[in-house]
Amino acid sequence: MAWRQLFLICCLSAVVLLSTENRQKLQADALRKEHYEEQRNEFENFVEEQNDEQEERSREAIEQWRQWHSDGLYPPYLYNRHHI
């Protein structure tokens, strides 16, 4: 009888320890997932800002080119050439 009780106590202790360890692992996984999600969001925001800046620089360069090469005609001169 004492052996049976000792065996049951050992089994219950093992189950409690395993469930505690599993909860800790799940919590660590959740924290890791949250960290990687934050890192990904920060990188996506950085890339979006870089793309926006590049588009703005490109738009400004195109606008400067159009102003420099404009012949005063509308639509722009590339579509308004008259070949003789």
C-alpha angles and dihedrals in degrees: 000000000000091000091053092051091046090049092050092048090051091049093049091048090052091050092050092048092048093048090049090049091048091051090051091050092049091049091049090049091051092050091047091049091050091049093051091046090053091048091050092049091050091050092047090051091048092050091047091052091048091050091048091051091048091049090050092050090047092048091049092049092050091048091050090049091050092050092048094048098037116125093195094253125121126251096038116281096257089070095036102058117130115208116207 
